[in-house]
Amino acid sequence: MTMFLRSPSDHPRNKLRLELTRKAIMLEGMNTDVAEARGENPIAHIWTLILFGDYMAYYLAMAMAWIQLPSPHWRISKRH
């Protein structure tokens, strides 16, 4: 599935590009969905989409039971 993030403050060319890309992906048989930004100004739109993206990433990680393993690079840099 491909998720598209849309905002009322998007430039008209970007809105058109998003719709054309979405239609092309759907014609190839892939599922798409759109998340609309909420709020009264562009800053509110940005923050709602950031929070939505963070929530979605966390939810998918929990749903897939991904376990974050410690990085060996971090341990090496910590010793020095």
Secondary structure, 3 states (H helix, E strand, C coil): CEEEEECCCCCHHHHHHHHHHHHHHHHCCCCEEEEECCCCCHHHHHHHHHHHHHHHHHHHHHHCCCCCCCCHHHHHHHHC
